[in-house]
Amino acid sequence: MTSRDIAEYTGKDHKHVLADIRNMLDQLGLTSADFSANLPDTYGRPQPGFRLPKDLTITLVSGYSVPMRHAIVTRWQELEAQQAPARWSQVWMSNQIAALQAPNGVWG
């Protein structure tokens, strides 16, 4: 999830989210550069930001208020639900290919 997403869903200013992320990464001994990303602003211009994995996003917002945490958890569930159909499609396709390549399959 991007720092802009976190700002949007928590209602915090992006600059404050950036400061929170830098502080968290520093406390965890992680390098900011590993999570840095150029994110478009409202005019489409690239601006500095962060792209965090789920574990760091949850770590970050666990210090925020309950409504803010809930908004982030809900958004992660939406993002994961969007990925689920793609994963199932890949599994289905792999199974179909394996069936076709099996000794008794169509191509066997």
Sequence and secondary structure as in RCSB ss.txt:
>XXXX:A:sequence
MTSRDIAEYTGKDHKHVLADIRNMLDQLGLTSADFSANLPDTYGRPQPGFRLPKDLTITLVSGYSVPMRHAIVTR
WQELEAQQAPARWSQVWMSNQIAALQAPNGVWG
>XXXX:A:secstr
 BHHHHHHHHT  HHHHHHHHHHHHHHHT  GGGGEEEEE TTS EEEEEB  HHHHHHHHTTS HHHHHHHHHH
HHHHHHHHHHHHHHHHHHHHHHHHHHSTTSTT 
